[in-house]
Amino acid sequence: MKRMRCAGLLRDQLLPIRHPSARMFPPHHIRRTPHFTATTTTTTTTNPRPLSTSTRNRNSATTTAPAPVETSNPNPPATTSPEPPQPSSSPPPPQTAPTTLPPCRSPTTSAKLAALHARLSLHPKFPVQTLARALIHPSADPNPLFNNRSLTTLGSALINYYATEWLLCTYPRLPAEVLRAALSAYVGAKALASMGREWGVESAFEPRADVDAGLLQFKRLPPGPEVEASGYKWWQEKGERWTNGVPEEEATASFVTSTFAGVYLHEGVGPVKQFFRQHVLSRKLDIDKLFNFVQPTRELSSLCSREGFEPPIARHISETGRRSIAPVFVVGVYSGLEKIGEGHGGSMNEARIRAAVNALKGWYLYSPAPQVDLPSKTDDDPHAPFRPAVIDVGEVIV
């Protein structure tokens, strides 16, 4: 029995022990089975250890191909729903609350506008709405229905016509250059801007919706060097200036001309002519200082020859302090027996030139009468008595 027990122990040591877990843990000398990969999922299923020979034969007999392994995805894909339409890239305009304008914005309630209307002594027929429109330059509001562009065009034509008419009828022999200089001195941009400042017109710093209706509104010219635009027509240059801004002088002049147009439209021809005499012709202008002769003695000789006068002759009239530090000579220019000019100077030649200049000024500044009849006199009454104006042959060209 003892021998049999030892043989049994040896058999147990030589033979592998049959254990329920032997299927799960076969001996290492048995060939490993190939790994199977699931076809429907991305995970790979492998056996941690090879199966035993009996188990491999039993599995190969019953299963010819690996069955797909179903695995549950812990994060299932979300069901795609139709995306809502994307809004446009540009943001919607902000919803702004309606702005309440101040009472001074209305022409009928602006104290500044009423004071300006009374200061100019305008007729009640001249509404304050027209005066408020005359204060808006095209650079502030490009809409022609609200700015003073049309009024400025009409007013400029009126004041230039009345100024030219008065100058030509009062001084019919004025040279062309002197006439243009006199027109600029009476109704030029600088003269009209000075007139607007005398009227007490105030300018707004920036054209905005809440600016008082009695302030001059325009887009100011940005600071910088003055660049003269070459190659542009006058209307293109003016449009460019209106886009970039205008100086205050130009905006004030446009208001003055628009006021003349408003008087003409609401009151008539007679009141606008009286308004022109009160504000333009009442300004003193020394026209004799506008002349600039280059060769006065030669021009005077040509003038006497053209008009059939005797040739001019310079004659010494008097002198004082010939040997002093400041001598004075008096020379007269005569055409025959008539003295047509006189001048004085520190030398005989200077006195002779001044005498020729005075003779030419006496010719060109001739006026037929203190009160001349203007052609516009018949605008109010076509049957009014009218004396035609004098028309001269023109200036002397040397």
Beta strands, then each sheet from edge to edge (+ up, - down):
strand 1: 36-37
strand 2: 44-45
strand 3: 312-320
strand 4: 328-335
strand 5: 338-345
sheet 1: 1+ 2-
sheet 2: 3+ 4- 5+
end
